[in-house]
Amino acid sequence: MLIPKVIVFNWETALKFLKEYNILPDSVLCVCRSPTRLYYKINRGKKRLVYICRKNNCKKQKSIFSNTIFANTKLTIVEFLD
């Protein structure tokens, strides 16, 4: 798998890149064993990608960085990939 050497990332290209190279799945299982969806969430002016449970009485949110080496980072996806 060859990764392009120079890419200018914005939210759309970052998301496309992460999905294309199977770094970011479209869905993961919640702790309640229900599927989640990938959403943009804006918090204090910063966009974040989070998984949100589809089950009506659960709706738990999980960061895309959860359980990774990037779990404690303050960087956005775009900042991380640049």
Summary of the structure (lengths in Angstrom):
residues: 82
radius of gyration: 13.6
end to end distance: 19.6
largest distance: 44.3
contacts: 171
relative contact order: 0.19
helix: 18%
strand: 26%
